[in-house]
């Protein structure tokens, strides 16, 4: 089975919605080609079954036993091949759907990270929510229907040729009727998606307004504007409901047409076939074949209309994704020389200098100062430098690849624990679990690493969550790892084990720990002590205990004299 998501989704073609969908198809071209071939074989064998059944009935009517046995064996073989190709086709179609959806998620999340704080000012929250919920489904469906639509076209073509070979009038009915049905359905799809686009835009604006309303509820109450805003939201909600009803009206007409028109076509072909049989222009077996063909055509016709629908939906959703991908940052990334590995990370505002390849601890009189420094060192705020190059001047993907900030606001993701801790199966998970003293947590789970994590890891205690988050950060093994209070929720015995093992597992790598724990500080190569956001003392833990009383009070929790 393919592993999804892929590590590198590639650079999307965001010039238009059509080009974006084409890019997705190219990225999965091998599995899409295989799915098309399997779908063609699957539908092709299906389209041959009615003709074989007719031949078998004619053989039985003429009392040709060996011919009847032969056609029965052929039908059995065709059925087996059809089942195998159908199963394989479905597996590949599902893989194509997931690959397109995951790639869309990856490129949009990457774009959101690149835009950073400018994203909310350039795109409404509802638009972003719509991309992550409905749009990825429609885009995946648009890529998925490539194989089904091709198979349906092949089946209709095969049936048309067989009917023309047996009866020209019946073949012409199929040859003319199928394009007519597609034209009718296509005429309904265009207004449907125009209304769906309008509905999505209204829904996005309303979602954004709801988020703003919740965020500013306290302020609104303070100024007496809560009633006005709620009334405005209620009015827009009713307008959205009306737009949804209008969209559903056209959608119901499309669904009805997809059932009624192929059904009418079935009645017409069956009636013509019955007349020809009564006039002895075709045999009884051929009549049965015609009826079976007419019934069979309902499925590929529905597939074709469904393909049109999904392609149109996918195109509408791709336009929204392309709109986001075209957004530019307020301050574009300027060309800059990327510092080589091993350069010093520094925060000039506080005077913090992180020596490469060493374990540095930061102790602050006010722990909020340490958290702010961690934000700057990780480029969540401006001010830090790497090798004298401002982090803000470096491409964000480079910073995120080389510097990882792990703090206690991070959450465990829902799903399999192994996939959360080591999504790319790097092989570093056993050592990371040992260093984070988290192996006992895994051992206590019913299925170990294959156990499913509840939302936000709520089934784990605070200390267990902290150790698992630390293990996840160690698995990433970045060039520079910044840990913010990584042990404040565990007991002293566990903390001592983590402190000792952390130094070993990060040997030769740059590590920064914001903490005031003596157990952790004792294993640091260098400790920086800050007051009022500035470094006032530096040295080893034991040196500072002897030479800096303020440091001793901070880490030993002594009362101020």
Buried (B, 14 or more C-beta within 10 A) or exposed (E): EEEEBBEEBEEBBBEEBEBBBEBBBEBBEEBBBBBBBBBBBBBBBBBBBBBBBBBBBBBBEEEBEEBBEBBBEBBEEBEEBBEEBBEBBBBBBEBBBBBBBBBBBBBBEBBBEBBBEBBEEBBBBBBBBBBBEBBBBBBBBBBBBBBBBBBBBBBBBBBBBBBBEBBEEBBEBBBEBBEEBBEBBBEBBEEBBBBBBEBBBBBBBBBBBBBBBEEBEEEBEEEEEBEEBEEEBEEBBEEBEEBBEEBBEBBEBBBEBBEEBBEEBBEBBBEBBBEBBEEEEBBBBBBBBBBBBBBBBBBBBBBBBBBBBBBBBBBBBBBBBBBBBEBEBEEEBEEEEEBEEEBBBBBEBBBBBBEBBBBBBBBBBEBEBBBBBBBBBBBBBEBBBBBEBBBBBBBBEBBBEBBBBBBBEBBBBEEBBBBBBBBEEEEBBBBBBBBBBBBEBBEEBEEEBEBBBEEEBEBBEEBBBBBBBBBBBBBBBBBBBBBBBBBBBBEEEBBBBBBBBBBEBBEEBBBBBBBBBBBBBBBBBBBBBBBEBEBBBBBBBEBBBEEBEEBBBBBEEEEEE
